Amino acid sequence: MTTRPLSPAPTLSRVTSLDVSKEAGVSQSAVSRAFTPGASISPATRQRVLDTARRLGYQPNAIARSLATQRSGIVALIVGDLHNPFYPQALSQFAQALEARGKRALLLTHDSKRDVQETLDMAASYQIEAAIVFPTRLTSRPPSLGDVRSGGIPVLLFNRHLPGQNLLSVACDNQAGGRLAAQVLLGSGARNLAFIGGDPETSTHQDRLRGFTGHLAEHGLSPIATPSRAFQYDWGVQATFDLHAAGGRPDGIFGANDIVSIGVLDALRALGRRVPEEVGVIGFDDIQESARMAYGLTTIQQPLAAMIEDSLLALSNDQPVTGLRLHPGKLVWRSSVRGARP
């Protein structure tokens, strides 16, 4: 029996922009502009190029384009804590806003045990155009950040700031939000107030606590307790149980964020305390769960869309400014605080 030699496997040739330009009857630069959001090209020509590319199976090579233009279109989003539902919500909106601008998000998680500079250095290896750092712990040795920035890559801190470092930061006015929370609870008639904080080494926790206690002090009051540990549901539950076990009977509780406050509400329900008749509860963030019928949480809403727009606008400058850019929070009135809306 004779055997035939095996034929070599056919090779698949990649369709190039030159193939598309010849088929569509346009220049290669027109093909490039057709795939570049905001580029100068007539709608008819863009559509002809896109139809031709689809028929030929052409996909633009983003890596090759970035090498040619020296702009990758990639913005790194560096986050340290995804337990707080506010940040997945923020990440999703950031990614959509970047895509609308023709850019892409690179999500990197940061281990708080390491210097955030290590994560920034890793992000820089992807030829990113900018980095946005979400809240991570304030370590005893603050992250340097300047190494990446001095290399031409701007770094923005989102909803946090580092005291003593003149870095670009966009945040909700957390201290003013803490004052507003105290004002709302005092306005409801509460006088024995507690603050159940989040991670004590974050600027968000510190600023909200400072605003809350500062406003109480102006009225000759101080909180009966200010325990802090984490921006997590389980901590809100535990802190509420511990507070009552120690004999505390607050008639107003400010949770450092909504997920903590939701834990507070569930614990109060288990303790048999009526909300808002016996105790009012207010949170911070306005995550989707806060509006559910089981909670009806009164909260301070972060202006997320405005903060994202401001962040991307600041990063779009060739020479981004430094300093802290604050956005005021907004009271969202629901049923967890008694009385009429202020």
N, C-alpha and C positions, 0 to 999 in steps of 0.2 A: 504494500500500500504506500502510495506516495503522499507526501504531505506538502501542503503549500506553505511557503514562508508567510509569517504573520505580517500583515500590512501595518505600517506605522499609524498610530492613532492620529486622526486629523487634529490639526492645531486650530484653535479658535483665535482669530485675529480681533483685536480690540478696535472698535469703531472710534475714530479720532474726530477732533473738531474739523480737521481738513476734509474728511469724508463728508461731514455735514455741510460744510461751506460749499463744496462742489455740488452736492445734490440740491441744496437750496438756492444755489446761485448767488451767494453772498460772500463777503470776506470772512476770514477767520476771526477778525476783531468783532465783527457783527455777531458771530456765534457766541463769543465771550460776553458781549454786552447783553445778549438775550437772556443769559443765565445770571446776570448781575442785577439784583434789585436796585432800582433807581437810576440805572445807566441810561444814557441818551440813545434811544432807538425807537423807531416808529412802531406802533402797535401791530401793524400789518406784517412788518418784517420780523418782529419778535414771534408772532404766531406762526409764521412760515418756518422759522428756525425750529421752534419747539415741536411743530408737527413732524418735521423732517427727522429731528433727533429721536422722537418717539418711534417713528417707523423703522429707523435704522438700529434702535436699541442703544443710542448714545447716552452716556452719563458723564457729566463734566468731572474732571479729576481735581478735587478740592486741594489735595496736597500739592500737585504740580502748580496750581494757580497761586497758592500761598508762597511757594518758592519764587515764583516769577514776580509777584507783587510785594513780597515781604510783609504781607498781612494775612494772617491765618483766619481771621473772622471768629476766633474762639475766645470766649470769656470764661474764666474759671470761676465756679461758684463753690466756695469752700465752707463746709458746714460741720459743726462739732456735735450738735445734738438734734436728732430727728424725733425725739420723744414728744416735743412740743408740737402739736398740730399746726401751729401758726407758721412754722418754717417750711414744711412741705407745701403749704399753700403759697407761701412767698416764692419758693423755688419754682413752682409751676408757673406762676405769673411772670417771674423773671425770664424763664426759658421762652415763654410766648412773646414777651416784649423784645427779646433779643432776636428771635426768629423773624419778627415783623421788620426788624432792621437789617435783615440779611446776615445775621450772625448766628453762632451756635454756642450752646452752654456746655461746659465740661464740669461735671459734678465730681468733687473730691471730698471725702470725709476726713476729718482731722481728729486724731487721737490727742486728747487734752494733756496726756503725759509727755508729749513731745512739744518742742518749740514750733509754733506755727510757721516759722521761717522755713523749716524743713519741707512742709507741705507746699509752701509757696515756691521753693526751689524746684520741687518735682513738677508743679504746674508749669513753671517757666520752660521746662524741657519740652513741652508740647507747643512751643512757640505761641503762647497765648498773647492776646492784645491787652488784657487787663485781668485783674483778680478782684473778686468781691468776697470779703470774709464775713461770714455770719457769726453770731455770738459764740465765743468759746471762753474758757475760763481765763481769768486774769491771774497769771502765774506770778511767783515772786520775782521772776526775771521777765519783764515784759518782752514780747516778741519784737525783734529789731525791725523787720519789715523793710527797712531802708535798702537792704542789699538788692532785693528785687526791683524796688522802685528806682534806684540809682542806675539800674541796667536799662531803664527806659520803659519798664512795665508799671503802669499806675496800679495802686492798691487802694481799694475803698472798703471801709468798715461799715457794715450794714446793721443798723439798730444797735450799735454799741460804740463806745469810744474808749480811748486809752488816755487817762489823765497824764499830762506832762509830755505827750507826744503830739506834735502838730501834724497829724495824719488826716486825710480826707475821710470824713464820717458823715453818713446820712442816717438819721434816727428819728423816731418819734420823741417828742418832748416828754420823756418818762417822769421827770421830776414834777412837771406841771400836771401830768396825769395822776401822780400820787396825791398831789394837793386836791385835785378834783374829786378823787375817790373819798378822801376825808371829808370834803365839803358835802358830798352827797349823803354820806352816812350821818354826819352831824345834822344835816337838814331833815333827816328822817326821825330825829329825836334820839338817836343812839348816843351813848356816852361811855360805855365800857367797850372800847374798840381794840381789836387785835389785828395784827398784820401777819399773815402766813406767807413767808417769803420763798424765793426760789434759791438758785445757786448763789451763795453770798459773795462769791468772787467774780460775779459778772456786773457790768455797769448797769444793766437793766434793773437788776434787783436793787442795787445800791441807790440808784436815782429814784426809783419808785418809793423805797423806804424813806429816803431823805425828804421827799415831797410830802409824804403822808404824815410823818412825825412832825415836820416843820409846821404844817397847817394846824395840827392838834395843839402844838405848843402855843401858837398864837391865841388859842382859846383856853389856855390854862390847863390843858389835858396832856396826857401821855398814854401810849398804848399799854394795855395790861399784859401783852405778850407779843414778841416778834420772832418766833422761831423761824429758822430758814434751813433749807437743805437742797432742794431740787425743784425744777419746774415740771413736776410730774404728778399725775393723778394720785398715785398711792401715797405720796408725801402729803397731799392735801387731806386725805382721809386720816392718816396716822396723826398728823399734827392736830387735827380737830379732836380726835379721841384723847390724845395726850393732854391737850389744854383743859378739857372737861374733867379728866381724871385727876388733874392737879387742883381742881376746885374753881377753875376759871369759868365764868358765865358771861361771855361776851354778848352784847346785843347788836354788835356790828362787826363784820369781818371783811377785810380787804385781802383777797388772794392775789399774789404777785402776778399771776396770769390766769387765763380762763380755765386751763386744765387743772390747775391747783384748786380753783374755786369750785369746779364741778365735783372734785373729790370732797371739798368742804360740804357742799350741799348734800351729797350722799351720806356723809358721816352724820350730819345734823339730823337727817331723816331717820337714820338708825338709832340716834340718841333720843328720838321723840321730840325734838325741838321744832317748833313751827316757823317756817320761813314764808313771809317776812314778819309775821306778827310778833314773834319773840326775838328774832335775830335777822338782821339784814346782811346780804352778801353781795359784794361787787367784785368783778374781775377786771382783766386787762387783756386786750387783743381783739376780741369779737370773732372767735373762730366759729365755724358753722354749727358745732354742737351746742353752743351757748344759746342759740335761738330755739332749740328743741323744746317741746311742750313740757318734758319732764324737768327742765331746768329753768327756762325763762330768765336767764342770768343777765342782770344789769351789768354793763361793762364799759370800759374805755376802749373805743375802737381805734386801732392804728390805721392811719391813712395810707394803706399799702400801695395803691396805684400811684399816688402822688410821690411817695418815697422812692418807688422803682423808677418813675420817670425822672426824678431829680438825680438819682444815682447814675442812670445812663447818660443823662445830659452832662453831668460833671465829668464822666469818663470820656465823653466824646471830644472834650477839649484836648488839643495837642499838649498843653501845659496845664494839667488839672490843678485846681486850687486845693489848698489844704484847709483844715479847720472843720468844725462841727456845724452841720446844717440840720436844724431841728424843724420838725413838722408837728403841729398841735394835734393831740388826740381829740376824739369826739365822744361825748356821752351817748350811749345807746341804752335807753330806758326800757326795762322789762319788768318782771314781777318779783324779783328777789329782794327788792328794797321797798319798804312801806311808804305810803304817802303819795303825793302828786309829783309829777316830773318837775324838777327845778326849772 
